[in-house]
Amino acid sequence: MPKMKTHSGSKKRFRVTGSGKIMRGKAYKSHILTKKSAKRKRNFRHETALAGGDAKNVARAIGLR
């Protein structure tokens, strides 16, 4: 049976921490930034961990499980 291919879009959007959590970037940072507060825009810079059900699907897409 051939090897599974890594999903190209997923490998660009997610990363795996040392402890195995899958991290994602935040949404709503790309445009219409004038009405958003500086604090809100600053918080968009940080990554956050994926929720459980999503993490399972993404792990398969990036070739972990």
N, C-alpha and C positions, 0 to 999 in steps of 0.2 A: 504494500500500500504506500502511495507517495506521501511525502511530508506535507503537513498543513502549511498554508501560506499565511504570513502575517497580514492583517488588514492594513493597507497603507494609510488610510485616513486615520485610523485609530492610533497607530504608532506615532503620528505627529501630534495628537491631541492629549494623550495620557502618558503618565510616567509612573513607575513603581518605586516606592520607598524601600529602604533597607528592611523594614519590618513586614513588607509585603502589601501595604495599602496601595490602592490605585488613586492617584491624584489627578484632578482636572482643573482647568482654568475657569474663571467666572465669566458669565455672559454679560451682555449689555454694556460693553466697554468700547464698542467700535464707532458709534456715531450718535448724534443728538446729545452731545455732552454738555451743552451750555446750561440746560435746566437741571443737571445733576449736581449735587453739592460736592465740594472738594473732598469731604470725608468719604462720601459714597464712592467717588471715582478712585480714591486711594485704596479703599478696601477691595476694589475689583482686581487689584494687582496680585493679591494673595491667592494661592491655590487652596482647594478644599478636597477632602476625601470623598470618593464616590459612595453612594448608598449601596447596601448589600446586594439587591437584585440586579442593579446596573453593573456592579463590580464583577459579578459572575459572567455576564455577557461580554464585557470588555476584556476580561482576562482571557476568554476563549479567542477573541479577535486579535489580541496582541501576542498570543501564543504561550500563555502561562499554564493553563490547565486543559 
